[in-house]
Amino acid sequence: MAVNLNIVVLAGRLTRDVDLRETTSGTAVANMSLAVNHWWRTADGARRQEAVFVDLVAWGGLAKICATNLRKGSPVLVRGRLQYNQWETEGGERRSRLRVVVEEIQFLAGVRRGGGDEPVADDGEPPAAEPVDEDIEGGDDDDDGVPF
């Protein structure tokens, strides 16, 4: 029995702002990069970290939602599938890329919509408790998993 399964689930933080573009036919496409960290301790007890950077692409309405609500440092949970592309440059060089096509994305922190300062939950409802001011670019929490 042949079994084929192509499912990817990742949690991490965006390494840059979402790059939203349109195809010639008008379909929205968002390109993003996700940093996923792995932590471990060596035999002598030293803490080590390995960061893996994964290219993501989202299409259509999902691409627009990502561009509106996410920015560099945003924590997300992504479910999608692997896509392998090959092409040849104008100079004749062969290139390839492995990326994740996003089929579902979950914002792991409140998002800011419309450029406002008030956080909004992923379901569009205001948070029930007083919002915590999240300073993603600043802050001194070294354990947030962002390798930059």
Summary of the structure (lengths in Angstrom):
residues: 148
radius of gyration: 17.9
end to end distance: 44.9
largest distance: 57.4
contacts: 340
relative contact order: 0.20
helix: 7%
strand: 46%
